[in-house]
Amino acid sequence: MVDDTHGWTAAPGAAERARSVLAAAWSCAVTAEGTREELVGAHSVTDDGQVLLHVPEDSALLAAAICAPRGEPSAVLEFADVAPVPLRNRIRARLWLAGWFAVRDEHLVFRPTRVVLRQPSGAVVVDVDEFTAAAPDPLATAEARLLSHLADCHADAVERLTRLVDHGSLHGAVRVQPLAVDRHGLTLRIERVRSGGDVRLPFHAPADDVSQLTERMHVLLAQASAASCPRPLQRQRADGEA
């Protein structure tokens, strides 16, 4: 997909990706004891991956946890990872956590016993111990702001980065937008009239904070400036000027 000056194509592992979805999500759906609630801005996450749900006193979930015969009702939590930039098919991943609730200090503590991550490449069951030990990507909580800024204020830079994409992948492209960024690289969404595809531009080294990300992006843009303009985009530009 990209030129061969990059020595690696690392991407987040499943456990890290799952923890990143969990860290960045603002809402979740909870199913427990025959009840389902959609919660917005009501959860937080501990370092070991337990989910703390802050629910109102009249919540059916809280009542189910208090009245459960065994004291810890089973539940499933669902989180959606939605691209911050307007695109077709904006859901990049879904995360399901199955486990048990307990009541602690008038809020619910959820301990996962099964973790399933579904991405466009398919679903994978994440080892619970690996999930517990993993940390979210260091850019996860800043990603939405970073991508929105890139799309809204630096469209010229996004177009320049397409010079690093294999020309065949750009055939029929009508729009290219940033889809995702993590410490390992940037992913672009190539939209066509009836279809689309994603390409990944790996960084030359991981970016562990925003300042390092800025440097990694400058390196990609410098490489793009040195590359030739993709022919499909040249033709589209010429057609638009005609």
C-alpha positions in Angstrom: 0.0 0.0 0.0 2.8 2.4 0.8 6.3 2.9 -0.4 9.0 0.5 0.9 10.9 3.1 2.9 8.8 2.0 5.9 10.5 -0.9 7.7 7.4 -2.2 9.6 3.6 -2.2 9.4 2.7 -2.7 13.1 -0.9 -2.3 14.2 -2.6 -2.6 17.6 -3.2 -6.1 18.9 -6.7 -7.2 19.7 -6.4 -6.6 23.4 -5.0 -3.1 22.9 -7.6 -2.3 20.3 -10.4 -3.5 22.7 -9.1 -1.4 25.5 -8.9 1.6 23.2 -12.5 1.2 22.1 -13.4 1.0 25.8 -11.3 4.1 26.7 -12.7 6.3 24.0 -16.4 5.2 24.0 -18.9 7.7 25.4 -21.9 5.5 25.5 -22.8 1.8 25.9 -25.7 -0.5 25.9 -26.2 -2.8 28.9 -28.3 -6.0 28.9 -28.8 -7.7 32.3 -31.6 -9.9 33.8 -34.0 -9.3 31.0 -33.5 -5.5 30.9 -31.6 -3.3 28.5 -30.5 0.3 29.0 -28.6 2.8 26.8 -26.2 4.8 28.9 -24.5 8.0 27.8 -21.6 9.5 29.7 -22.3 7.1 32.6 -19.2 4.8 32.7 -15.6 4.9 33.5 -12.8 2.3 33.3 -10.3 1.1 35.9 -6.7 0.3 35.0 -7.5 -3.4 34.9 -10.4 -3.1 32.6 -13.3 -3.2 35.0 -16.2 -0.9 34.1 -17.8 1.4 36.6 -21.4 2.3 35.8 -22.9 5.4 37.4 -26.6 4.8 37.1 -29.6 6.7 38.7 -31.2 5.3 41.8 -34.3 4.1 39.9 -32.2 2.3 37.3 -33.5 -1.2 36.5 -29.9 -2.4 36.3 -29.2 -1.3 39.8 -32.4 -3.0 41.0 -31.4 -6.2 39.1 -28.0 -6.2 40.8 -29.4 -5.6 44.3 -32.1 -8.3 43.9 -30.2 -10.9 42.0 -30.4 -14.3 43.8 -26.7 -14.9 43.6 -25.8 -11.3 44.3 -23.9 -10.8 41.0 -26.2 -10.8 37.9 -24.7 -11.6 34.5 -24.7 -8.9 32.0 -23.4 -7.9 28.5 -22.0 -4.5 27.7 -21.8 -3.3 24.1 -19.6 -0.4 22.9 -19.4 1.0 19.3 -16.3 2.6 17.9 -17.6 5.3 15.6 -15.3 7.3 13.2 -15.4 11.0 14.2 -15.2 12.1 10.5 -18.4 11.8 8.5 -18.2 8.7 6.3 -20.3 5.9 5.0 -20.1 2.9 7.4 -18.7 4.9 10.3 -18.7 2.1 12.8 -15.1 0.9 12.8 -15.5 -1.8 15.5 -17.9 -3.2 18.1 -16.8 -4.5 21.5 -18.9 -6.9 23.6 -18.0 -7.6 27.3 -19.8 -10.4 29.1 -19.4 -10.8 32.8 -20.8 -10.0 36.2 -22.1 -6.9 38.1 -21.6 -6.1 41.7 -22.9 -3.1 43.7 -20.3 -0.9 45.2 -20.9 2.6 46.8 -24.2 3.0 45.0 -22.8 2.3 41.6 -22.2 -0.9 39.5 -18.9 -2.5 39.0 -18.7 -4.8 36.0 -16.1 -7.5 35.8 -15.7 -9.0 32.3 -15.2 -12.7 31.9 -15.5 -12.8 28.0 -14.4 -10.1 25.5 -15.3 -10.1 21.9 -14.0 -7.5 19.4 -15.6 -7.3 15.9 -13.8 -5.3 13.2 -14.2 -5.3 9.4 -11.7 -8.2 9.3 -14.0 -10.3 11.5 -14.6 -11.1 15.1 -12.0 -12.3 17.6 -12.3 -13.5 21.2 -9.8 -11.6 23.3 -8.1 -13.4 26.1 -9.4 -11.9 29.4 -6.0 -11.9 31.0 -4.5 -10.1 28.0 -7.4 -7.6 28.0 -6.9 -6.9 31.7 -3.1 -6.4 31.3 -3.4 -4.3 28.1 -3.4 -0.5 28.1 -5.4 1.6 25.6 -3.5 3.3 22.8 -2.0 6.5 24.1 -3.8 8.5 21.4 -7.2 6.9 21.9 -8.9 9.7 23.8 -7.4 12.4 21.6 -8.1 10.6 18.3 -11.5 12.2 17.6 -10.1 15.7 18.0 -7.0 14.9 15.9 -8.9 13.3 13.0 -11.6 16.0 12.9 -8.9 18.7 12.8 -7.0 16.9 10.0 -10.2 16.5 7.9 -11.6 20.0 8.5 -8.4 22.1 8.4 -5.8 20.1 6.4 -7.7 18.5 3.4 -4.6 19.4 1.3 -2.4 17.3 3.6 -4.8 14.3 3.3 -4.7 14.6 -0.5 -0.9 14.8 -0.4 -0.8 11.6 1.7 -2.6 9.7 -1.1 0.7 9.8 -3.0 1.8 7.1 -0.6 -1.1 4.8 -1.6 -0.8 2.3 -4.3 -2.3 3.8 -7.5 -4.6 0.9 -8.1 -6.2 1.4 -4.7 -7.3 4.9 -5.8 -9.0 3.8 -9.0 -12.5 5.3 -9.0 -11.9 7.3 -5.8 -14.3 10.2 -5.2 -13.2 11.1 -1.7 -10.4 10.3 0.7 -10.8 11.0 4.4 -8.8 10.1 7.6 -10.5 7.1 9.2 -8.3 6.3 12.2 -5.0 7.0 13.9 -3.1 5.2 16.6 0.4 5.2 17.8 1.4 2.8 14.9 0.0 4.6 11.9 -2.8 6.5 10.1 -5.6 4.8 8.2 -7.4 6.5 5.3 -10.8 5.6 3.9 -11.0 5.7 0.1 -14.6 6.2 -0.9 -15.9 5.3 -4.3 -19.4 5.8 -5.8 -20.7 2.3 -4.6 -17.9 1.0 -2.5 -14.8 1.9 -0.5 -11.7 0.6 1.1 -9.2 1.4 3.7 -5.4 1.8 3.5 -2.9 2.1 6.3 0.1 4.4 6.4 2.4 3.1 9.1 4.7 5.4 11.0 8.4 4.8 11.0 8.3 4.5 14.8 5.4 4.4 17.4 4.0 7.7 18.6 3.4 7.7 22.3 1.9 11.2 22.6 0.6 14.0 20.4 4.0 15.7 20.0 5.5 12.5 18.7 2.4 12.0 16.4 3.1 15.5 14.9 6.6 14.4 14.1 5.5 11.1 12.6 2.9 13.0 10.4 5.6 15.4 9.2 7.7 12.5 8.1 4.8 10.9 6.2 4.0 14.3 4.5 7.7 14.7 3.5 7.7 11.3 1.9 4.4 12.1 0.2 5.8 15.4 -1.2 8.7 13.4 -2.7 6.3 11.0 -4.4 4.5 11.5 -7.7 0.9 12.5 -7.7 -1.4 9.5 -8.2 -2.7 9.3 -11.8 -6.4 8.7 -10.8 -6.4 11.9 -8.8 -4.6 13.8 -11.6 -7.4 12.7 -14.0 -10.1 13.7 -11.5 -8.5 17.1 -11.0 -8.3 17.6 -14.8 -11.9 16.6 -15.3 -13.0 19.0 -12.6 -11.1 21.9 -14.3 -12.6 21.1 -17.7 
